[in-house]
Amino acid sequence: MTFRRTSLPFLVLSIVLTGCLPSSCNRVKPRDISSADSTSRALAASMPVDTLEVRFTREYDREDFLSPRTIMMDDAGRLFVSDTRTHTIHRITAEGDIDASLELAESIPYLAGQRADTTWVFAPVLGRVYRLEDMVAVDSTDLDLGAGDERSLRWVLTTDSGFVSKVLDDAEGNRIAFHDLSGAIERRIDLPAASWRYAGFLRDGGEQVLSLSGFLPFIYPVTDNGLDSLRLMGFDSPMLARFLQFERGATEQPPLLSGSAAVAGEWLFVLNMRPGWLHIDVFSQEGELAYILTQPDPAFNKEYYPTDIVAREVAEGSFEIAVTITEPAPGVQSYSWVMPRP
């Protein structure tokens, strides 16, 4: 998948990407938004909202499932979930049952890749990637991530030729690096400007790596010449006015607009952080909003907090989508969606 540019017009230093959500940033209620965001809002307002079909919704009341942070899916539809509080990886069947678990002590695990029976898990503090075969840790690779500050933000994605890392570090600088299979750096891209602009996961876009931004309505395709940028036209959020206030210096922290995104087929599924219920925006390769998805019978729940999303195309125009949530209770929600025909 290649995202193409169009002519349309951290601060949180922790391992877990967090931000100011609508439910916690409502003391100030500004109304002004930028002209580009106004264009996006008008496009979003013109789009119908499609309803997802529930496959399963599960809450897991167990001591090793407390803070699900990342999620991936294999070709059989099984889900893999990392819990950053209990340092555990769970494998979940297509019916929603946990059929295997593995603790990687003190790893604060982030899923970094999944192919067939192989799962890669990144331990940010250790700078290490574990390789799991059928949920058994068989080896690990230490990546050259620099000394840096232990509070720096780090993400890793596995590739056929090695690994890609993103490190946001005020001391050593912000950068994306390509590593060989031994963990050594082959190429590095320095990231200018404030680190909060780049805070977000790395995603496999097929022909290119995509760098996500939780605090901006942009994605950043990684090219041979560096980092490109693509505005998500049609991305709307109740926090856009808050963001303009942040840019003007009226607030100290940028609002979290998107917790994550997933690539499936020719589409980008963006987890839009709304108070109350699940809201997913689907964008084309050109970065233009094509569909808006929501859960059935959405009802306001101020505590609702999704953390990651995965999607796969099971047939042309037919998708399976799953999200991890931490509030109101830690669990997984799984859905199916068939793209409407013109």
Secondary structure by P-SEA (a helix, b strand, c coil): cbbbbcccccccccccccccccccccccccccccaaaaaaaaaaaabbbbbbbbcbbbbbcccccccccbbbbccccbbbbbbccccbbbbbcccccccccccccccccccccccccbbbbbbccccbbbbbcccccccccccccccccccbbbbbbbccccbbbbbbccccccbbbbbcccccccbbbbbcccccccbbbbbbcccbbbbbbccccbbbbbccccbbbbbbccccccaaaaaaaaaaccccccccccccccccccbbbbbcccccbbbbbbbcccccccbbbbcccccccccccccbbbbbbcccccbbbbbbbccccccccccccccccc
